[in-house]
Amino acid sequence: LGKEWEEDGGPRKYDPNFKGPIEKRGCTDIVCCILFIICVLAYIAVGILAWSQGDPRKAIYPTDSRGQFCGQAGTPLQNKSMVFYFNILKCASPLVLLEFQCPTTQECTRMENLFLFRNATVVIEARQVVMKIFEDYTHSWYWILIGLAIAMVLSLLFIILLRYLAAIMVWVVIALLILVIGYGIFHCYMEYASLKGEPGANVTLQELGFQTDFAVYLQLQQTWLAFMIILAIVEVIIILLLIFLRKRILIAIALIKEASRAIGHVMCSLFYPLFTFLLLALVIAYWAVTAVYPLVRLLIYFLCKNINEQTCSPANFSDSPEKKACPDSQCLFAFYGGETPYHKYLIVLQFYNVFLFFWCANFVIALGQMTLAGAFASYYWAFSKPDDIPTFPVFSSLGRSLRYHTGTLAFGALILSVVQLIRVLLEYLDHKLKGAQNKFAKFLLCCLKCCFWCLEKIIKFLNRNAYIMVAIYGKNFCTAAKDAFFLLLRNMIRVAVLDKVTDFLLFLGKLLVVGLVGVFAFFFFSGRVKAFADTAPNLHYYWVPILTVAVGSFLIASGFFSVYSMCVDTLFLCFLEDLERNDGSAEKPYLMPENLRKILKKKNTAQPGQ
């Protein structure tokens, strides 16, 4: 391509040979590629070591604080299948993530014996709630799947309609969202008014306290009043944003319309998130299994004189020569771990497991971003659409990304993973310092957590745009990140008002899908509509399938709209490059769509080839 950039990061110069993503490119960031492969091989070795040395039963069966399994046949605790945690809240600490051992006293017991313990009533009620929730899932799982299928159909329908009715759909999304939230406010008010004068309805949430029967909260006026206030605030915020951004919505519509056309020509891109999901599921499963397996119990037996201590196995200790020689000897749990180098550095291996989990997960996400960016860039820079678009743009882009830019993907993922690991360490330190009285240390730790959270967001944004530049020009990570940074810096206002407004409109689309499916699920599972009363399953808590459908709908919509968002971001960078490369003359015509040229008051003096 020659020298395309000025020394100070100036605009890109016109290149008559540039026709989209470069096909003739070389491998980038080879050192990081080699390092990533070595680390992954070491990760596999750590997994094999954990599987060979670990005790996976700890992940399946409950144990007490002495490491004894509860309810296992042939053990003294075979009739005590329940485990009681004296302070189960401690199980949510970061220490559990690294050591998989809950830092609170645990006892194996029978269900009827739980009343010997403090707060046992709450434990039993919580177990009953869990059992009821499980029963609700068994009775409603097929209806939940139907709700998720409806969410998928709505997402696909939304994208298809955007291709042909982008402007109308954007305004319809805005109007429907306002109407959905408005109906929510109206419904909350009607529920609030209907409870007026009802016995016990004026009890406050503070006076009621925690209840395992969540339906009790829906019988309070204060609950519906809180819902109504929250929805009203959201409604006002959305209306104000639309008022101030109304002039920029037209530009966002133009980008969305072009993205709709691009996805229409690259329909297989809509299903690429499934491939990313499968890879992420594999990474998460490998991390979880590797983290759980190293839980090795170290048991020791004590001789009569307590002179010597050796490891033992509780399964055959009663028939061992040591037991026969000394009937008073016992095989007791000492601690998790051992004296071998593997056990001594177990915490280090767990940190390595967490770090490689972040690295591999970020690599998978980066691969998806670069693949989609290459496919959509092929669409934008095609002089004649769809004739000049590759036959399989997604597969071609995926092949280029893996063949030439594995090191670049690993480099960007490594930077992000280091920041994420530091955030985990800060959370770990925060847990350790909870009992400390040093306010300055707490303040400093809070500032560090905030700074690294912001740094993670910035790195994600820069990485995303760097992968787009790599997909187009095939350069290494640092060069691509610099090019993307200066390009966005020179167009800071456009970045702020165009890209983010588009993201906001796509977010409204997600809310619309979730809102429609959620309202339908509410009327169906709650039995409020008589037509569905006989069809709906009989449930203990009708909010269980409603929340499941709502969360699942949001994830499904997010998967589809993530492709859309990546398409908009890619086309946006290509659009900025188009403005800098070309001037609308016969020799350097703009490749942007006509509606964008009209909005920006740009025009081509002659069509290509004339």
TORTOR-242680 format. One record per residue (C-alpha): residue number from 1; y, z, x negated. Coordinates in steps of 0.5 Angstrom, whole numbers, padded with zeros to 4 digits. Layout:
<NUM, <Y, Z, X>>
...
END
This chain:
<1, <0000, 0000, 0000>>
<2, <0005, 0001, -0006>>
<3, <0010, 0006, -0006>>
<4, <0011, 0008, 0001>>
<5, <0015, 0014, 0000>>
<6, <0022, 0015, -0003>>
<7, <0022, 0021, -0008>>
<8, <0025, 0026, -0004>>
<9, <0021, 0025, 0002>>
<10, <0025, 0019, 0005>>
<11, <0023, 0015, 0011>>
<12, <0016, 0010, 0010>>
<13, <0018, 0003, 0008>>
<14, <0016, -0003, 0012>>
<15, <0009, -0006, 0010>>
<16, <0007, -0013, 0012>>
<17, <0000, -0011, 0011>>
<18, <-0001, -0005, 0015>>
<19, <-0005, -0006, 0021>>
<20, <-0007, 0001, 0023>>
<21, <-0012, 0006, 0020>>
<22, <-0014, 0003, 0013>>
<23, <-0021, 0001, 0012>>
<24, <-0021, 0000, 0004>>
<25, <-0020, 0008, 0002>>
<26, <-0023, 0012, -0003>>
<27, <-0026, 0019, -0003>>
<28, <-0021, 0025, -0002>>
<29, <-0021, 0032, -0005>>
<30, <-0028, 0031, -0008>>
<31, <-0028, 0038, -0012>>
<32, <-0027, 0042, -0005>>
<33, <-0033, 0038, -0002>>
<34, <-0037, 0040, -0008>>
<35, <-0035, 0047, -0007>>
<36, <-0036, 0047, 0001>>
<37, <-0043, 0044, 0000>>
<38, <-0045, 0049, -0005>>
<39, <-0042, 0055, -0001>>
<40, <-0046, 0052, 0005>>
<41, <-0053, 0052, 0001>>
<42, <-0051, 0059, -0001>>
<43, <-0050, 0061, 0006>>
<44, <-0057, 0058, 0008>>
<45, <-0060, 0062, 0002>>
<46, <-0057, 0068, 0005>>
<47, <-0059, 0067, 0011>>
<48, <-0066, 0066, 0009>>
<49, <-0066, 0073, 0005>>
<50, <-0063, 0076, 0011>>
<51, <-0069, 0074, 0015>>
<52, <-0074, 0076, 0010>>
<53, <-0071, 0083, 0009>>
<54, <-0069, 0084, 0015>>
<55, <-0071, 0088, 0022>>
<56, <-0069, 0084, 0028>>
<57, <-0072, 0089, 0033>>
<58, <-0066, 0093, 0032>>
<59, <-0062, 0087, 0036>>
<60, <-0067, 0087, 0041>>
<61, <-0069, 0094, 0042>>
<62, <-0065, 0100, 0043>>
<63, <-0065, 0106, 0037>>
<64, <-0062, 0113, 0036>>
<65, <-0058, 0115, 0031>>
<66, <-0064, 0117, 0027>>
<67, <-0066, 0110, 0027>>
<68, <-0072, 0111, 0032>>
<69, <-0074, 0105, 0037>>
<70, <-0073, 0108, 0044>>
<71, <-0079, 0106, 0049>>
<72, <-0084, 0103, 0044>>
<73, <-0091, 0104, 0045>>
<74, <-0095, 0108, 0040>>
<75, <-0089, 0112, 0038>>
<76, <-0086, 0119, 0040>>
<77, <-0081, 0116, 0044>>
<78, <-0085, 0111, 0048>>
<79, <-0083, 0115, 0055>>
<80, <-0076, 0115, 0053>>
<81, <-0073, 0108, 0054>>
<82, <-0066, 0109, 0055>>
<83, <-0061, 0110, 0050>>
<84, <-0054, 0115, 0051>>
<85, <-0048, 0114, 0047>>
<86, <-0044, 0120, 0046>>
<87, <-0037, 0116, 0045>>
<88, <-0039, 0108, 0047>>
<89, <-0032, 0106, 0046>>
<90, <-0033, 0107, 0038>>
<91, <-0038, 0101, 0039>>
<92, <-0032, 0096, 0040>>
<93, <-0029, 0098, 0033>>
<94, <-0029, 0093, 0027>>
<95, <-0034, 0097, 0023>>
<96, <-0039, 0094, 0028>>
<97, <-0038, 0087, 0027>>
<98, <-0039, 0088, 0019>>
<99, <-0045, 0093, 0019>>
<100, <-0048, 0093, 0026>>
<101, <-0048, 0100, 0027>>
<102, <-0045, 0104, 0032>>
<103, <-0041, 0110, 0029>>
<104, <-0043, 0115, 0035>>
<105, <-0049, 0119, 0036>>
<106, <-0054, 0116, 0040>>
<107, <-0060, 0119, 0043>>
<108, <-0066, 0116, 0046>>
<109, <-0068, 0119, 0053>>
<110, <-0071, 0118, 0060>>
<111, <-0066, 0116, 0066>>
<112, <-0067, 0123, 0070>>
<113, <-0065, 0127, 0063>>
<114, <-0058, 0123, 0062>>
<115, <-0055, 0129, 0067>>
<116, <-0056, 0134, 0061>>
<117, <-0051, 0130, 0057>>
<118, <-0043, 0130, 0058>>
<119, <-0040, 0124, 0063>>
<120, <-0047, 0122, 0064>>
<121, <-0045, 0120, 0072>>
<122, <-0040, 0115, 0069>>
<123, <-0046, 0112, 0065>>
<124, <-0051, 0112, 0070>>
<125, <-0046, 0109, 0075>>
<126, <-0044, 0104, 0070>>
<127, <-0051, 0102, 0069>>
<128, <-0051, 0101, 0077>>
<129, <-0045, 0096, 0076>>
<130, <-0048, 0092, 0071>>
<131, <-0055, 0091, 0075>>
<132, <-0051, 0089, 0081>>
<133, <-0047, 0084, 0077>>
<134, <-0054, 0081, 0075>>
<135, <-0056, 0081, 0082>>
<136, <-0050, 0077, 0084>>
<137, <-0051, 0072, 0078>>
<138, <-0058, 0071, 0081>>
<139, <-0056, 0070, 0088>>
<140, <-0050, 0065, 0086>>
<141, <-0052, 0062, 0080>>
<142, <-0053, 0055, 0083>>
<143, <-0046, 0056, 0087>>
<144, <-0043, 0057, 0080>>
<145, <-0046, 0051, 0077>>
<146, <-0043, 0047, 0083>>
<147, <-0036, 0050, 0082>>
<148, <-0036, 0048, 0075>>
<149, <-0039, 0041, 0077>>
<150, <-0033, 0040, 0082>>
<151, <-0028, 0043, 0076>>
<152, <-0031, 0037, 0071>>
<153, <-0030, 0032, 0077>>
<154, <-0023, 0034, 0078>>
<155, <-0021, 0034, 0071>>
<156, <-0024, 0027, 0070>>
<157, <-0021, 0025, 0077>>
<158, <-0014, 0027, 0074>>
<159, <-0015, 0023, 0067>>
<160, <-0017, 0017, 0071>>
<161, <-0011, 0018, 0076>>
<162, <-0006, 0019, 0070>>
<163, <-0008, 0012, 0067>>
<164, <-0005, 0009, 0073>>
<165, <-0001, 0014, 0077>>
<166, <0002, 0018, 0071>>
<167, <0009, 0019, 0073>>
<168, <0007, 0020, 0080>>
<169, <0001, 0025, 0078>>
<170, <0006, 0029, 0073>>
<171, <0011, 0030, 0079>>
<172, <0005, 0032, 0084>>
<173, <0002, 0037, 0079>>
<174, <0009, 0040, 0078>>
<175, <0009, 0040, 0086>>
<176, <0002, 0043, 0087>>
<177, <0003, 0048, 0082>>
<178, <0009, 0051, 0085>>
<179, <0005, 0050, 0092>>
<180, <-0001, 0054, 0089>>
<181, <0003, 0060, 0086>>
<182, <0007, 0060, 0093>>
<183, <0001, 0060, 0097>>
<184, <-0001, 0066, 0092>>
<185, <0005, 0070, 0093>>
<186, <0005, 0069, 0101>>
<187, <-0003, 0071, 0101>>
<188, <-0001, 0077, 0097>>
<189, <0005, 0079, 0102>>
<190, <0000, 0078, 0108>>
<191, <-0005, 0083, 0105>>
<192, <0000, 0088, 0103>>
<193, <0003, 0087, 0110>>
<194, <-0004, 0088, 0113>>
<195, <-0005, 0094, 0110>>
<196, <0001, 0098, 0112>>
<197, <0000, 0104, 0116>>
<198, <-0008, 0104, 0114>>
<199, <-0011, 0111, 0112>>
<200, <-0011, 0111, 0104>>
<201, <-0007, 0104, 0103>>
<202, <-0001, 0108, 0100>>
<203, <-0005, 0111, 0095>>
<204, <-0002, 0109, 0088>>
<205, <-0007, 0106, 0082>>
<206, <-0005, 0112, 0078>>
<207, <-0007, 0117, 0083>>
<208, <-0014, 0113, 0084>>
<209, <-0016, 0112, 0077>>
<210, <-0022, 0108, 0075>>
<211, <-0027, 0106, 0080>>
<212, <-0033, 0103, 0079>>
<213, <-0033, 0099, 0086>>
<214, <-0027, 0095, 0084>>
<215, <-0027, 0093, 0092>>
<216, <-0023, 0099, 0093>>
<217, <-0017, 0097, 0089>>
<218, <-0016, 0091, 0094>>
<219, <-0015, 0096, 0099>>
<220, <-0009, 0099, 0096>>
<221, <-0002, 0096, 0098>>
<222, <0000, 0097, 0091>>
<223, <-0005, 0092, 0088>>
<224, <-0003, 0087, 0092>>
<225, <0005, 0088, 0091>>
<226, <0003, 0088, 0084>>
<227, <0000, 0081, 0084>>
<228, <0006, 0079, 0089>>
<229, <0011, 0081, 0083>>
<230, <0007, 0078, 0078>>
<231, <0006, 0071, 0081>>
<232, <0014, 0071, 0083>>
<233, <0016, 0072, 0076>>
<234, <0011, 0066, 0074>>
<235, <0014, 0062, 0080>>
<236, <0021, 0063, 0078>>
<237, <0020, 0062, 0070>>
<238, <0016, 0055, 0072>>
<239, <0022, 0053, 0076>>
<240, <0027, 0054, 0071>>
<241, <0024, 0051, 0066>>
<242, <0023, 0045, 0070>>
<243, <0031, 0045, 0071>>
<244, <0033, 0045, 0064>>
<245, <0027, 0040, 0062>>
<246, <0028, 0035, 0067>>
<247, <0031, 0030, 0063>>
<248, <0026, 0030, 0058>>
<249, <0020, 0029, 0063>>
<250, <0021, 0022, 0063>>
<251, <0020, 0021, 0056>>
<252, <0014, 0026, 0056>>
<253, <0011, 0021, 0062>>
<254, <0012, 0015, 0058>>
<255, <0007, 0018, 0052>>
<256, <0002, 0021, 0057>>
<257, <0002, 0014, 0061>>
<258, <0001, 0011, 0054>>
<259, <-0004, 0016, 0052>>
<260, <-0008, 0015, 0059>>
<261, <-0008, 0007, 0057>>
<262, <-0011, 0009, 0050>>
<263, <-0016, 0014, 0053>>
<264, <-0018, 0008, 0058>>
<265, <-0020, 0004, 0052>>
<266, <-0023, 0009, 0049>>
<267, <-0027, 0013, 0054>>
<268, <-0033, 0016, 0050>>
<269, <-0027, 0020, 0047>>
<270, <-0028, 0024, 0053>>
<271, <-0035, 0026, 0051>>
<272, <-0033, 0028, 0044>>
<273, <-0032, 0035, 0046>>
<274, <-0039, 0036, 0048>>
<275, <-0041, 0034, 0040>>
<276, <-0036, 0039, 0038>>
<277, <-0039, 0045, 0042>>
<278, <-0046, 0043, 0040>>
<279, <-0044, 0044, 0033>>
<280, <-0040, 0050, 0034>>
<281, <-0046, 0053, 0038>>
<282, <-0050, 0052, 0032>>
<283, <-0045, 0055, 0027>>
<284, <-0044, 0061, 0032>>
<285, <-0052, 0062, 0033>>
<286, <-0053, 0062, 0025>>
<287, <-0048, 0067, 0024>>
<288, <-0050, 0072, 0029>>
<289, <-0058, 0071, 0027>>
<290, <-0056, 0072, 0020>>
<291, <-0051, 0078, 0021>>
<292, <-0057, 0082, 0025>>
<293, <-0063, 0081, 0021>>
<294, <-0060, 0085, 0015>>
<295, <-0061, 0091, 0019>>
<296, <-0067, 0094, 0015>>
<297, <-0069, 0102, 0016>>
<298, <-0070, 0106, 0010>>
<299, <-0075, 0111, 0012>>
<300, <-0078, 0116, 0007>>
<301, <-0083, 0121, 0007>>
<302, <-0083, 0128, 0004>>
<303, <-0088, 0132, 0000>>
<304, <-0090, 0139, 0001>>
<305, <-0086, 0141, -0004>>
<306, <-0080, 0136, -0003>>
<307, <-0081, 0134, -0011>>
<308, <-0082, 0126, -0009>>
<309, <-0079, 0122, -0004>>
<310, <-0082, 0115, -0003>>
<311, <-0081, 0110, 0002>>
<312, <-0086, 0110, 0008>>
<313, <-0088, 0106, 0014>>
<314, <-0088, 0110, 0021>>
<315, <-0094, 0105, 0024>>
<316, <-0099, 0107, 0019>>
<317, <-0096, 0114, 0016>>
<318, <-0101, 0118, 0020>>
<319, <-0107, 0115, 0017>>
<320, <-0104, 0114, 0010>>
<321, <-0107, 0118, 0004>>
<322, <-0100, 0122, 0003>>
<323, <-0101, 0125, 0010>>
<324, <-0108, 0127, 0009>>
<325, <-0106, 0130, 0002>>
<326, <-0100, 0134, 0005>>
<327, <-0101, 0135, 0013>>
<328, <-0094, 0137, 0013>>
<329, <-0091, 0131, 0010>>
<330, <-0086, 0127, 0015>>
<331, <-0084, 0120, 0015>>
<332, <-0077, 0120, 0017>>
<333, <-0071, 0116, 0018>>
<334, <-0066, 0116, 0012>>
<335, <-0061, 0111, 0013>>
<336, <-0060, 0103, 0014>>
<337, <-0060, 0099, 0007>>
<338, <-0064, 0101, 0001>>
<339, <-0064, 0101, -0007>>
<340, <-0065, 0094, -0008>>
<341, <-0059, 0090, -0010>>
<342, <-0059, 0086, -0004>>
<343, <-0058, 0093, 0000>>
<344, <-0053, 0095, -0005>>
<345, <-0049, 0089, -0003>>
<346, <-0050, 0088, 0004>>
<347, <-0043, 0089, 0006>>
<348, <-0041, 0084, 0001>>
<349, <-0046, 0079, 0004>>
<350, <-0044, 0081, 0011>>
<351, <-0036, 0079, 0009>>
<352, <-0039, 0072, 0006>>
<353, <-0043, 0071, 0013>>
<354, <-0036, 0072, 0016>>
<355, <-0032, 0068, 0012>>
<356, <-0037, 0062, 0012>>
<357, <-0037, 0063, 0019>>
<358, <-0030, 0062, 0020>>
<359, <-0030, 0056, 0014>>
<360, <-0036, 0052, 0018>>
<361, <-0033, 0053, 0025>>
<362, <-0026, 0051, 0023>>
<363, <-0029, 0045, 0019>>
<364, <-0033, 0043, 0026>>
<365, <-0026, 0043, 0029>>
<366, <-0022, 0039, 0024>>
<367, <-0028, 0034, 0024>>
<368, <-0027, 0033, 0032>>
<369, <-0019, 0032, 0031>>
<370, <-0019, 0027, 0025>>
<371, <-0025, 0023, 0029>>
<372, <-0020, 0023, 0035>>
<373, <-0014, 0021, 0031>>
<374, <-0017, 0016, 0028>>
<375, <-0020, 0013, 0034>>
<376, <-0013, 0013, 0038>>
<377, <-0009, 0011, 0032>>
<378, <-0013, 0004, 0032>>
<379, <-0011, 0003, 0039>>
<380, <-0004, 0004, 0037>>
<381, <-0003, 0000, 0031>>
<382, <-0007, -0006, 0034>>
<383, <-0003, -0012, 0035>>
<384, <-0007, -0015, 0041>>
<385, <-0010, -0009, 0046>>
<386, <-0016, -0009, 0047>>
<387, <-0018, -0015, 0042>>
<388, <-0016, -0012, 0036>>
<389, <-0019, -0005, 0037>>
<390, <-0025, -0004, 0034>>
<391, <-0032, -0004, 0038>>
<392, <-0034, 0003, 0037>>
<393, <-0027, 0007, 0035>>
<394, <-0030, 0014, 0036>>
<395, <-0036, 0012, 0032>>
<396, <-0032, 0008, 0026>>
<397, <-0027, 0014, 0026>>
<398, <-0033, 0019, 0025>>
<399, <-0036, 0015, 0020>>
<400, <-0030, 0015, 0016>>
<401, <-0028, 0022, 0016>>
<402, <-0035, 0024, 0014>>
<403, <-0036, 0019, 0009>>
<404, <-0029, 0019, 0005>>
<405, <-0026, 0026, 0008>>
<406, <-0031, 0031, 0008>>
<407, <-0027, 0035, 0002>>
<408, <-0021, 0034, 0006>>
<409, <-0023, 0037, 0012>>
<410, <-0026, 0043, 0008>>
<411, <-0020, 0044, 0004>>
<412, <-0016, 0045, 0011>>
<413, <-0021, 0049, 0014>>
<414, <-0021, 0053, 0007>>
<415, <-0014, 0055, 0008>>
<416, <-0014, 0057, 0015>>
<417, <-0021, 0061, 0014>>
<418, <-0018, 0065, 0008>>
<419, <-0012, 0067, 0013>>
<420, <-0017, 0069, 0019>>
<421, <-0021, 0073, 0014>>
<422, <-0015, 0077, 0012>>
<423, <-0013, 0078, 0019>>
<424, <-0020, 0081, 0020>>
<425, <-0019, 0085, 0014>>
<426, <-0012, 0088, 0017>>
<427, <-0016, 0089, 0023>>
<428, <-0021, 0093, 0019>>
<429, <-0016, 0097, 0016>>
<430, <-0012, 0098, 0022>>
<431, <-0018, 0102, 0025>>
<432, <-0019, 0106, 0019>>
<433, <-0012, 0108, 0019>>
<434, <-0012, 0110, 0026>>
<435, <-0012, 0117, 0025>>
<436, <-0007, 0117, 0019>>
<437, <0000, 0120, 0020>>
<438, <0004, 0116, 0015>>
<439, <0008, 0112, 0020>>
<440, <0011, 0107, 0014>>
<441, <0004, 0105, 0013>>
<442, <0002, 0103, 0020>>
<443, <0009, 0100, 0021>>
<444, <0007, 0096, 0015>>
<445, <0000, 0094, 0017>>
<446, <0003, 0092, 0024>>
<447, <0008, 0087, 0020>>
<448, <0003, 0084, 0016>>
<449, <-0001, 0083, 0022>>
<450, <0004, 0079, 0026>>
<451, <0006, 0075, 0020>>
<452, <-0001, 0073, 0018>>
<453, <-0002, 0071, 0026>>
<454, <0004, 0067, 0025>>
<455, <0002, 0064, 0019>>
<456, <-0005, 0062, 0022>>
<457, <-0001, 0058, 0028>>
<458, <0003, 0055, 0023>>
<459, <-0003, 0053, 0019>>
<460, <-0006, 0050, 0025>>
<461, <0000, 0046, 0027>>
<462, <0000, 0043, 0020>>
<463, <-0007, 0042, 0019>>
<464, <-0007, 0038, 0026>>
<465, <-0002, 0033, 0024>>
<466, <-0005, 0033, 0016>>
<467, <-0011, 0030, 0019>>
<468, <-0008, 0025, 0023>>
<469, <-0004, 0022, 0017>>
<470, <-0011, 0022, 0013>>
<471, <-0014, 0019, 0019>>
<472, <-0009, 0013, 0018>>
<473, <-0008, 0013, 0011>>
<474, <-0014, 0016, 0008>>
<475, <-0010, 0020, 0003>>
<476, <-0012, 0027, 0000>>
<477, <-0010, 0033, 0004>>
<478, <-0004, 0035, 0000>>
<479, <-0001, 0029, 0000>>
<480, <-0002, 0028, 0008>>
<481, <0001, 0035, 0009>>
<482, <0007, 0033, 0006>>
<483, <0008, 0026, 0009>>
<484, <0007, 0029, 0016>>
<485, <0011, 0035, 0014>>
<486, <0017, 0031, 0012>>
<487, <0016, 0026, 0018>>
<488, <0016, 0032, 0023>>
<489, <0022, 0035, 0019>>
<490, <0026, 0028, 0020>>
<491, <0025, 0028, 0027>>
<492, <0025, 0036, 0029>>
<493, <0029, 0035, 0036>>
<494, <0024, 0030, 0038>>
<495, <0018, 0034, 0036>>
<496, <0021, 0040, 0040>>
<497, <0023, 0036, 0046>>
<498, <0017, 0031, 0047>>
<499, <0011, 0034, 0044>>
<500, <0012, 0041, 0047>>
<501, <0014, 0038, 0054>>
<502, <0008, 0034, 0054>>
<503, <0003, 0040, 0052>>
<504, <0007, 0044, 0057>>
<505, <0005, 0039, 0063>>
<506, <-0002, 0038, 0060>>
<507, <-0002, 0046, 0061>>
<508, <0000, 0045, 0068>>
<509, <-0006, 0040, 0069>>
<510, <-0011, 0046, 0067>>
<511, <-0008, 0051, 0072>>
<512, <-0008, 0046, 0077>>
<513, <-0015, 0045, 0076>>
<514, <-0017, 0052, 0075>>
<515, <-0012, 0054, 0081>>
<516, <-0016, 0049, 0086>>
<517, <-0023, 0051, 0084>>
<518, <-0021, 0058, 0084>>
<519, <-0018, 0058, 0091>>
<520, <-0024, 0054, 0094>>
<521, <-0029, 0059, 0090>>
<522, <-0025, 0065, 0093>>
<523, <-0025, 0063, 0100>>
<524, <-0033, 0061, 0100>>
<525, <-0035, 0067, 0096>>
<526, <-0031, 0072, 0100>>
<527, <-0033, 0069, 0107>>
<528, <-0026, 0069, 0109>>
<529, <-0028, 0062, 0112>>
<530, <-0032, 0062, 0118>>
<531, <-0035, 0056, 0116>>
<532, <-0038, 0058, 0110>>
<533, <-0040, 0065, 0112>>
<534, <-0047, 0063, 0113>>
<535, <-0048, 0059, 0107>>
<536, <-0045, 0064, 0102>>
<537, <-0049, 0068, 0099>>
<538, <-0049, 0076, 0100>>
<539, <-0046, 0079, 0094>>
<540, <-0044, 0086, 0092>>
<541, <-0038, 0084, 0088>>
<542, <-0036, 0077, 0091>>
<543, <-0031, 0077, 0085>>
<544, <-0036, 0076, 0080>>
<545, <-0038, 0069, 0081>>
<546, <-0030, 0067, 0083>>
<547, <-0028, 0070, 0076>>
<548, <-0034, 0066, 0073>>
<549, <-0032, 0059, 0076>>
<550, <-0025, 0060, 0074>>
<551, <-0026, 0062, 0067>>
<552, <-0031, 0056, 0067>>
<553, <-0026, 0051, 0070>>
<554, <-0021, 0053, 0065>>
<555, <-0026, 0052, 0059>>
<556, <-0028, 0045, 0062>>
<557, <-0021, 0043, 0063>>
<558, <-0019, 0045, 0056>>
<559, <-0024, 0041, 0053>>
<560, <-0022, 0035, 0057>>
<561, <-0015, 0036, 0056>>
<562, <-0016, 0037, 0049>>
<563, <-0018, 0030, 0048>>
<564, <-0011, 0028, 0052>>
<565, <-0007, 0033, 0047>>
<566, <-0010, 0030, 0041>>
<567, <-0009, 0023, 0044>>
<568, <-0001, 0025, 0045>>
<569, <0000, 0028, 0038>>
<570, <-0003, 0022, 0035>>
<571, <0001, 0017, 0039>>
<572, <0007, 0021, 0038>>
<573, <0006, 0021, 0030>>
<574, <0005, 0013, 0030>>
<575, <0011, 0013, 0035>>
<576, <0015, 0016, 0029>>
<577, <0012, 0012, 0024>>
<578, <0013, 0006, 0028>>
<579, <0021, 0007, 0029>>
<580, <0021, 0008, 0021>>
<581, <0017, 0002, 0019>>
<582, <0020, -0003, 0024>>
<583, <0027, -0005, 0027>>
<584, <0025, -0010, 0033>>
<585, <0026, -0016, 0029>>
<586, <0021, -0022, 0029>>
<587, <0019, -0020, 0022>>
<588, <0018, -0013, 0024>>
<589, <0017, -0012, 0031>>
<590, <0016, -0005, 0035>>
<591, <0009, -0004, 0037>>
<592, <0011, 0002, 0042>>
<593, <0010, 0000, 0049>>
<594, <0016, -0003, 0053>>
<595, <0017, 0003, 0057>>
<596, <0018, 0008, 0051>>
<597, <0023, 0002, 0048>>
<598, <0027, 0002, 0055>>
<599, <0028, 0010, 0055>>
<600, <0030, 0010, 0047>>
<601, <0034, 0003, 0048>>
<602, <0030, -0001, 0043>>
<603, <0028, -0008, 0044>>
<604, <0024, -0013, 0040>>
<605, <0028, -0019, 0039>>
<606, <0022, -0024, 0039>>
<607, <0014, -0023, 0041>>
<608, <0009, -0023, 0035>>
<609, <0007, -0030, 0033>>
<610, <0013, -0033, 0036>>
END
